[in-house]
């Protein structure tokens, strides 16, 4: 990106040997030239001339001389097309300087090398000559070796940019064509094609190794079949030996089986004989118990007989007393009934007297009513008016109460409408918040970085990109964009509550970078940015197990992952993420934070956002921080957006229901107001009616005249006489009632005396009765035990007779039979083999003769089946197997060596491919820096965007007149001169990235105005002199503006013939 202008010619770059530069070009019958020879300087050469004078033919001749094909020059389809019309051949001769330490085979060619290419109608030959013109080589391989030595690639547009390539490059606005030019000029195309070719060769090698390995598969199958046959034949031999051993074991197994039965029978007889003393002891024990029970039974029976005689007299007296109590109780009940009947009759007579006295009173009152008729009429009228007034008062009071109740209902309904309006406003606010959160999540979905600072962080990142060269190390941030959750989004709310304050923070490596980042934040209008200073060179912290909380619950650090170790270190050092425990609910969180006493625990966070911690003896629980946004760490925003949309829809439905309830309440309020108006009108009418009634009541006068006369004397006397008779009868009944009461009292005393006598008798006889009843129970228990003992004695006697003595006799008989069987079996087994041979084979393993017989039969069948399968001998098969195994092993080792070499080549190729991609990235940056350096000479700035995946290259240029704006225009929006100059700067930037002993450019300044051409020419000359290579510039324009110098050579081509 440097400026290649110097104050004097002597200040240009260091002296060089000039090996590979062109000193002379001679053309003969080539294109428009019959004979042309041109001498070139070692530094800068300008060749000018009119159009058609053959300037471009010089570059075409250079391409042809260095082995380029005719189509590669874009000037002809075949080489014979370069022969001048009317001639039979064409010749191109190029002389190269060959001095210095970079000389090519100086002992053969000397100080110069001459390349001569002769073209005829049918052939084309290339000859290499030494400095004396003597022919040295004529093969193409020597020419390619020369070109590789001097790094001459005439097809590279940065070495020779022909007229056609220059026009195509200047006029092409296609980003893919520019990329191809860049890819080829920087030799990336050549390296890429070479690497791809190697990949193809390696793939072919893999396929070839697979084919070779497949060729030994049939042999491996044959080897496996041979091995299987050998194993089977070995198995047949093993079966034969096993069969012989089994037959011997079978013969002696009969003996051992009888021995086992004899041993079992001996144990059985001993066990049965051991049962005889036990059974006899139980029989004797039951017999003694039975005798003692019989004695007890007889004694208890005699005692009960004596008790029966004593208790018979007591029972007789008890029965007599019970009969007397029953009679006395019956008499008492009869007296009570008679007393009740007399009392009831006397009460009736008292009621009759009261009735007669009432009749006398009624007669007297009737006389009074007959004399006061008129007074009663007036009183009735007054009473009627008073009732009407009272009714009017009641109606008026009821209406006022109803009016008061309606007023209270109206107040409640208004309060309800206000409450519903507040709910609707809350729902609308909540819906707006949800919609805002949905918009934010949609923005986060487009660019996840916006979740940690919004649009401000985008502006900040752009500012950091603009000032990236000022930072010692690029800042890391925001932290939230560098971390992800391990197992889905389950713990996202708790993690964001735990480290939410750090998710928007940026990390820098030192204080200087922190100040630069703070300046970028101010430029992006990002206030209060959290900046953390941390050493980027520190490796990821390794936390020992004893420093972590000892709990089964996850920590914030365990559910997070990041590819950047610095981010994890900051979360540990600044956020204590390894000591923050995450739990699912509130109760579990309290248990973990306060009850379990977990070491190294700092804080506990729940899924619903609660934070719990203890400092000393103080326990603190904080609710969810409502201002903190959640959902920023979720892996998929789609599910979160859908949940929020469902929540918004639910809130809208709730708001709609509230609006419906509000409309219903307003309708009820209107009905109540109308009803209240009707009540008020009715209340006014009732008030007027009450006033009229009170006025009517005042108009009535109370006048009462009462004259009293004596009642009827005869009726009163008759009633008085009847009352006297009834009273006398009542007195007689009272005397009878007194007598009955006295008799009943006597009966009650008698009953009580009899009950006392019966109770005393029962108490005196209770002890004797209880003793008798207890004796009867004991007798029954003794009788039951006696029966049980007799049955047990009979049982044991039966066991002794049938199960013990009989079983012993039967077992002894079986034992004698087994002894005879053993003698016979031992004699038969000794004929087959001696018993010592069985002991040498390991002895008897406990198998029964039946089991061994079954094994012998199976082995006989298997041996018969296996013996008929193979006719070869096992030795022949083993020799054939070893021979095939050696052959396959050699081939496998060879093919494995091939595969190892292919694998090593692929690993090396992958390594080179990685280096190629890194170099491509570095070349992209270097190209942008150098391009800006060249544009800066004209006060222009620009940017080159290269996308290796899409294979595009775009150039953006900011002109001086656009300095006040931030718009960057593509080169297609520039004028012809501006576009040519920017393209020239791009070409110079590419030249700095390539190496060649000489470079040539044809018509590089087309479409430039005078100022742009002057700046372009000065830039080219300074760059050429500083760069150190030989430069050949061909242009139809005047180059008088180019400064003179000993390293700058200008030549004018002759004008074309008319």
QUIQUI-V505874 format. One record per backbone hydrogen bond with DSSP energy under -1.0 kcal/mol. NH is the residue of the N-H (numbers start at 0). CO is the residue of the C=O. If there is no record, write none. Layout:
nh & co
NH & CO
NH & CO
This chain:
nh & co
10 & 7
11 & 8
19 & 96
20 & 17
22 & 94
23 & 94
24 & 37
25 & 92
26 & 35
27 & 90
28 & 33
29 & 32
30 & 81
32 & 29
35 & 26
37 & 24
39 & 22
43 & 1046
44 & 1030
45 & 1048
46 & 1032
47 & 1050
52 & 49
57 & 54
59 & 55
60 & 56
61 & 57
62 & 58
63 & 59
64 & 60
65 & 61
66 & 63
67 & 62
72 & 69
81 & 78
82 & 79
83 & 28
86 & 83
89 & 118
90 & 27
91 & 116
92 & 25
93 & 114
94 & 23
95 & 112
96 & 20
97 & 110
102 & 99
107 & 104
108 & 104
109 & 105
112 & 95
113 & 128
114 & 93
115 & 126
116 & 91
117 & 124
118 & 89
119 & 122
124 & 117
126 & 115
127 & 136
128 & 113
129 & 133
130 & 108
132 & 129
135 & 127
136 & 127
142 & 138
143 & 139
144 & 140
145 & 141
146 & 142
147 & 143
148 & 144
149 & 145
151 & 146
155 & 152
158 & 155
159 & 155
160 & 999
165 & 161
166 & 162
167 & 163
168 & 164
169 & 165
170 & 166
171 & 167
177 & 173
178 & 174
179 & 175
180 & 176
181 & 177
182 & 178
183 & 179
184 & 180
185 & 181
186 & 183
188 & 182
190 & 186
191 & 187
192 & 188
193 & 189
194 & 190
195 & 191
196 & 192
197 & 193
198 & 194
199 & 195
200 & 196
201 & 197
202 & 198
203 & 199
204 & 200
205 & 201
206 & 202
207 & 203
208 & 204
209 & 205
210 & 206
211 & 207
212 & 208
213 & 209
214 & 210
216 & 213
219 & 215
220 & 216
221 & 217
222 & 218
223 & 219
224 & 220
225 & 221
226 & 222
227 & 223
228 & 224
229 & 225
230 & 226
231 & 227
232 & 228
233 & 229
234 & 230
235 & 231
236 & 232
237 & 233
238 & 234
239 & 235
240 & 236
241 & 237
242 & 238
243 & 239
244 & 240
245 & 241
246 & 242
247 & 243
248 & 244
249 & 245
250 & 246
251 & 247
252 & 248
253 & 249
255 & 251
256 & 252
257 & 253
258 & 254
259 & 255
260 & 256
261 & 257
262 & 258
263 & 259
264 & 260
265 & 261
266 & 262
267 & 263
268 & 264
269 & 265
270 & 266
271 & 267
272 & 268
273 & 269
278 & 274
279 & 275
280 & 276
281 & 277
282 & 278
283 & 279
284 & 280
285 & 281
286 & 282
287 & 283
288 & 284
289 & 285
290 & 286
291 & 287
292 & 288
293 & 289
294 & 290
295 & 291
296 & 292
297 & 293
298 & 294
299 & 295
300 & 296
301 & 297
302 & 298
303 & 299
304 & 300
305 & 301
306 & 302
307 & 303
308 & 304
309 & 305
310 & 306
314 & 310
315 & 311
316 & 312
317 & 313
318 & 314
319 & 315
320 & 316
321 & 317
322 & 318
323 & 319
324 & 320
325 & 321
326 & 322
327 & 323
328 & 324
329 & 325
330 & 326
331 & 327
332 & 328
333 & 329
334 & 330
335 & 331
336 & 332
337 & 333
338 & 334
339 & 335
340 & 336
341 & 337
342 & 338
343 & 339
344 & 340
345 & 341
346 & 342
347 & 343
348 & 344
349 & 345
350 & 346
351 & 347
352 & 348
353 & 349
354 & 350
355 & 351
356 & 352
357 & 353
358 & 354
359 & 355
360 & 356
361 & 357
362 & 358
363 & 359
364 & 360
365 & 361
366 & 362
367 & 363
368 & 364
369 & 365
370 & 366
375 & 371
376 & 372
377 & 373
378 & 374
379 & 375
380 & 376
381 & 377
382 & 378
383 & 379
384 & 380
385 & 381
386 & 382
387 & 383
388 & 384
389 & 385
390 & 386
391 & 387
392 & 388
393 & 389
394 & 390
395 & 391
396 & 392
397 & 393
398 & 394
399 & 395
400 & 396
401 & 397
402 & 398
403 & 399
404 & 400
405 & 401
406 & 402
407 & 403
408 & 404
409 & 405
410 & 406
411 & 407
412 & 408
413 & 409
414 & 410
415 & 411
416 & 412
417 & 413
418 & 414
419 & 415
420 & 416
421 & 417
422 & 418
423 & 419
424 & 420
425 & 421
426 & 422
427 & 423
428 & 424
429 & 425
430 & 426
431 & 427
432 & 428
433 & 429
434 & 430
435 & 431
436 & 432
437 & 433
438 & 434
439 & 435
440 & 436
441 & 437
442 & 438
443 & 439
444 & 440
445 & 441
446 & 442
449 & 446
450 & 447
451 & 448
453 & 449
458 & 454
459 & 455
460 & 456
461 & 457
462 & 458
463 & 459
464 & 460
465 & 461
466 & 462
469 & 466
475 & 506
478 & 504
479 & 502
480 & 477
481 & 478
483 & 560
485 & 558
491 & 488
494 & 490
495 & 491
496 & 492
497 & 493
498 & 494
499 & 495
501 & 498
504 & 501
505 & 529
506 & 475
507 & 531
513 & 509
514 & 510
515 & 511
516 & 512
517 & 513
518 & 514
519 & 515
520 & 516
521 & 517
522 & 518
523 & 519
524 & 521
525 & 520
531 & 505
533 & 507
537 & 534
546 & 543
547 & 544
550 & 548
555 & 579
556 & 576
558 & 554
560 & 483
567 & 563
568 & 564
569 & 565
570 & 566
571 & 567
572 & 568
573 & 569
575 & 571
576 & 570
578 & 575
580 & 602
581 & 553
582 & 604
588 & 584
589 & 585
590 & 586
591 & 587
592 & 588
593 & 589
595 & 590
601 & 578
602 & 578
603 & 611
604 & 580
605 & 609
608 & 605
610 & 621
611 & 603
612 & 619
614 & 617
617 & 614
619 & 612
621 & 610
627 & 624
640 & 636
641 & 637
642 & 638
643 & 639
644 & 640
645 & 641
646 & 642
647 & 643
648 & 644
649 & 645
650 & 646
651 & 647
652 & 648
653 & 649
654 & 650
655 & 651
656 & 652
657 & 653
658 & 654
659 & 655
660 & 656
661 & 657
662 & 658
663 & 659
664 & 660
665 & 661
666 & 662
667 & 663
668 & 664
669 & 665
670 & 666
671 & 667
672 & 668
673 & 669
674 & 670
675 & 671
676 & 672
677 & 673
678 & 674
679 & 675
680 & 676
681 & 677
682 & 678
683 & 679
684 & 680
685 & 681
686 & 682
687 & 683
688 & 684
689 & 685
690 & 686
691 & 687
692 & 688
693 & 689
694 & 690
695 & 691
696 & 692
697 & 693
716 & 712
717 & 713
718 & 714
719 & 715
720 & 716
721 & 717
722 & 718
723 & 719
724 & 720
725 & 721
726 & 722
727 & 723
728 & 724
729 & 725
730 & 726
731 & 727
732 & 728
733 & 729
734 & 730
735 & 731
736 & 732
737 & 733
738 & 734
739 & 735
740 & 736
741 & 737
742 & 738
743 & 739
744 & 740
745 & 741
746 & 742
747 & 743
748 & 744
749 & 745
750 & 746
751 & 747
752 & 748
753 & 749
754 & 750
755 & 751
756 & 752
757 & 753
758 & 754
759 & 755
760 & 756
761 & 757
762 & 758
763 & 759
764 & 760
768 & 764
769 & 765
770 & 766
771 & 767
772 & 768
773 & 769
774 & 770
775 & 771
776 & 772
777 & 773
778 & 774
779 & 775
780 & 776
781 & 777
782 & 778
783 & 779
784 & 780
785 & 781
786 & 782
787 & 783
788 & 784
789 & 785
790 & 786
791 & 787
792 & 788
793 & 789
794 & 790
795 & 791
796 & 792
797 & 793
798 & 794
799 & 795
800 & 796
801 & 797
802 & 798
803 & 798
804 & 799
807 & 803
808 & 804
809 & 805
810 & 806
811 & 807
812 & 808
813 & 809
814 & 810
815 & 811
816 & 812
817 & 813
818 & 814
819 & 815
820 & 816
821 & 817
822 & 818
823 & 819
824 & 820
825 & 821
826 & 822
827 & 823
828 & 824
829 & 825
832 & 828
838 & 834
839 & 835
840 & 836
841 & 838
842 & 837
851 & 847
852 & 848
853 & 849
854 & 850
855 & 851
856 & 852
857 & 853
858 & 854
859 & 855
860 & 856
861 & 857
862 & 858
863 & 859
864 & 860
865 & 861
866 & 862
868 & 865
876 & 872
877 & 873
878 & 874
879 & 875
880 & 876
881 & 877
882 & 878
883 & 879
884 & 880
885 & 881
886 & 882
887 & 883
888 & 884
889 & 885
890 & 886
891 & 887
892 & 888
893 & 889
894 & 890
895 & 891
896 & 892
897 & 893
898 & 894
899 & 895
900 & 896
901 & 897
902 & 898
903 & 899
904 & 900
905 & 901
906 & 902
907 & 903
908 & 904
909 & 905
910 & 906
911 & 907
912 & 908
913 & 909
914 & 910
915 & 911
916 & 912
917 & 913
918 & 914
919 & 915
920 & 916
921 & 917
922 & 918
923 & 919
924 & 920
925 & 921
926 & 922
927 & 923
928 & 924
929 & 925
930 & 926
931 & 927
932 & 928
933 & 929
934 & 930
935 & 931
936 & 933
937 & 934
938 & 935
939 & 934
940 & 957
942 & 955
944 & 953
946 & 951
950 & 946
951 & 946
952 & 174
953 & 944
955 & 942
956 & 968
957 & 940
961 & 958
962 & 959
964 & 961
968 & 956
972 & 969
973 & 970
978 & 974
979 & 975
980 & 976
981 & 977
982 & 978
983 & 979
984 & 980
985 & 981
986 & 982
987 & 983
988 & 984
989 & 985
990 & 986
991 & 987
993 & 990
998 & 1029
999 & 158
1000 & 1031
1001 & 160
1002 & 1033
1007 & 1004
1012 & 1008
1013 & 1009
1014 & 1010
1015 & 1011
1016 & 1012
1017 & 1013
1018 & 1014
1019 & 1015
1020 & 1016
1021 & 1017
1022 & 1018
1023 & 1019
1024 & 1020
1025 & 1021
1026 & 1022
1027 & 1023
1029 & 996
1030 & 42
1031 & 998
1032 & 44
1033 & 1000
1034 & 46
1041 & 1038
1047 & 1044
1048 & 43
1050 & 45
1052 & 47
